[in-house]
Amino acid sequence: MSDVNVNSENIDCLWWGLPAGNFPCDASPIEAVSFAVVCGGISLLFVAFLMKNLRYHQRGNDEMNKISDKIKSGSRAFLVTEYKYLAIFVVIMFLLLFMLYALNPLSTNQWTDGIRYGLSFLSGAVLSAIAGWGGMLAATDANVRTTQAAEKNGLPAALRVAFTGGSVAGFTVVGLGILGVSLTFFCLTLGYSTDYSQQQKIIFAADALAGFGFGASSIALFTRVAGGIFTKAADIGADLVGKIEMDIPEDDHRNPAVIADNVGDNVGDVAGMSADLFESFVGSIIAAVVLANGDIVLVMLPFWIAGSGIIASIFGYFIVGTKEEASQKDLLFALHKGSFVASVLTTAFSGLIIAFFFEGRQSDGWAIFGCIVIGLVAGILIGQITEYFTSYSYWPAQSIANAGVTGPGTAVIQGLGIGMFSTVFPAITIVVTILACNVLFSSYGIAMASVGMLSTLGFTLATDCFGPIADNAGGIAEMAKLPPSVRGITDALDALGNTTAATGKGFAIGSAVLTALSLLAAFKEKAGIQNVDISDPVVLSGVLIGAMLPFLFAALTMLSVRKTAGAIIIEVRRQFKEIPGLREGTAEADSDRCVEISTRYSIQEMILPGIYSVFSPATIGFLIGPNCLAGLLAGAIASGMMLATMMSNAGGAWDNAKKYIEIEGAHGGKGSPTHKACIVGDTVGDPFKDTSGPALNILIKLMSIVALTIAPSMNGYGDWETAAWGLIPLFIMIVGTILVWFLTRQVTTNTGGSDSDIELSTKNPLSRII
């Protein structure tokens, strides 16, 4: 393997067999990102095409539109409220980064470094928020059209409409992501003195680009956590009171929490996942750019590979389709076709790019190509493994249904065992990927494996967001009292969506580990760490703290779901008790109140996990030292991956065990004791798979990107030498914890108390939140 630091400014281009001054070895920064910018533009144009195509499909009758509009208004209300709070956080972090790097400039010894880092952070945060908002708008527009397509045109048409809605979200994310990170990188190379070489400017820009990832990660974490708490609290409240206590069907219009449940699908599973994978997508590119060390060709490569993946994903979109009366395996195959085409085309495009870029040093090029292919294959394998453990077409989910014959306890135990066992094969896949890419091209090779895995994100995210759209479509069909055949179609798509969502979560976790590991390698380099000795007590202390943080994070989010669900349960019980005719269906439920409760609680509950995630790396890094922080990141990556995989897969398996009974009529079908036992398992699994599990992959990436952002400030310092600086983030965490406890205890619901424990004014309607 050749030296990674080879650059066009310190080699003769003739060494590559090219005349001096030729592309790519003498490319400028704008040329380096030009193809990525074009592909980002194509992605957004394709989004416009998809939206136009989506609007050709009818929205159905007035009742369907009324329900859909309620879901859309609730989703908008939640995100508007959430973004108001996040705007305060973004402004504070912008000022902190500005002061840190204006007072302690690293590249040019000028205060403008603060502007570069601050604006980079701001760009990442704003685009991540826009990606989440765009995903929500697409999903809330497609849900009622999917219901209408299912009623009028059958399963194939409904699949196409739901998948088109998911594709709008997917291609919005990759289009904004690649445009944002490319143009931000180019802008960061501007404004330097001519005394600096192009290589130096690129290295300075790559360092500041970490701020972009920090901004994207921060918004992704808060959006994922708050959205996850909202959706699962509403889901649990609707299920436990509606299906268990009142014995009414799922998504029945009489249930006050049903609208909130459907709102949660959009703000948690669509907006949250969009922001999550936006961060993964740009984070993998940033890690590769930082590890390129100014080599213009290695800097260009992740931008061009990611761009080619967008083009390949567009082709994959047109392959998706199925037949009437399709089974779950037929539906899965319909999506697999598109994924296979996108992956094959990405591999071919990558080979052409490598052949063009690395003429003259082919051994390096094909080693990197091997890493890209390994990343693609690893992503597919993790997806297939996750599908096996979560789809009801296979033994694991069916075994949970079988265990439910003897009661809810055994169903829960079986699900936990399945979730734990499901960590084995993804872990082996990631380990093989890391070792192989490390042999081929060291840390840069691992980063490119992550880029390869995420290169077809436009298609992968479309299959993920497709699920919540199908779920909403089923809810609209039930609430609008459409024929049972319509609900049958939407239930089949919903079961497929549960599997694709679980597959997407597995994919997100795998890519997060590779990205976080690459960011850890970049952190070591920028912090000046030569070796990390695991036997060093300082390093081992960091490992233990890092291994603990995912469990603390999961505990906080699980408890938040419990608290919010308790408030929803009390409110739903109150409405059934106090609204005459609600149980009989002659009165209308006050769904706005449930949306209001979920919004209020989920937003206040997102604060504490966010504070710990953002400030823990800074506290450990400055208070103790960079070696301890390296240990913290390693511990968090290892334990975070295992816990996230277990929780996501167990939750998906519990959910599909219930669907197996409902759709296939197993063990007596709906309403049987086994079905009720599996509903309990699904209730346990809801916060596993949609709140705590998915947020853990953002946690490990966020802590890694925060570490990389502050790494230059630690370079040259040993243990405890910057302890005074470390007291500042520690103080912020302590004060934040006290304030959150003091403020939230005023409205904390005691679920064992009376209805008056929920101190929400009846004069505070949903419109007040907006």
ABEGO torsion letter per residue (X at the ends): XBBAABBAAABBAAAAGBBBGBOAAABBAAAAAAAAAAAAAAAAAAAAAAAAAAAABBAEBAAAAAAAAAAAAAAAAAAAAAAAAAAAAAAAAAAAAAAAAAABBAAAGBAAAAAAAAAAAAAAAAAAAAAAAAAAAAAAAAAAAAAAAAAAAEAAAAAAAAAAAAAAAAAAAAAAAAAAAAAAAAAAABGBBAABBAAAAAAAAAAAAAAAAAAAAAAAAAAAAAAAAAAAAAAAAAAAAAAAAAGBBBGBAABAAAAAAAAAAAAAAAAAAAAAAAAAAAAAAAAAAAAAGGBAAAAAAAAAAAAAAAAAAAAAAAABEBBBGBBAAAAAAAAAAAAAAAAAAAAAAAAAAAAAAABGBAAAAAAAAAAAAAAAAAAAAAAAAAAAAABAABAAAAAAAAAAAAEAAAAAAAAAAAAAAAAAAAAAAAAAAAAAAAAAAEAAAAAAAAAAAAAAAAAAAAAAAAAAAAAAAAAAAAAAGBBAAAAAAAAAAAAAAAAAAAAAAAAAAAAAAAAAAAAAAAAAAAAGBABBBAABAAAAAAAAAAAAAAAAAAAAAAAAAAAAAAAAAAAAAAAAAABBGAAAGABBBBAAAAAAAAAAAAAAAAAAAAAAAAAAAAAAAAAAEAAAAAAAAAAAAAAAAAAAAAAAAAAAAAAAAAAAAAAAGBGGEBGBAAAAAAAAAAAAAAAAAAAAAAAAAAAAAAAAAAAAAAAAAABGBBBGAAAAAAAAAAAAAAAAAAAAAAAAAAABBBAABBAAABBBBAABBAAAAX
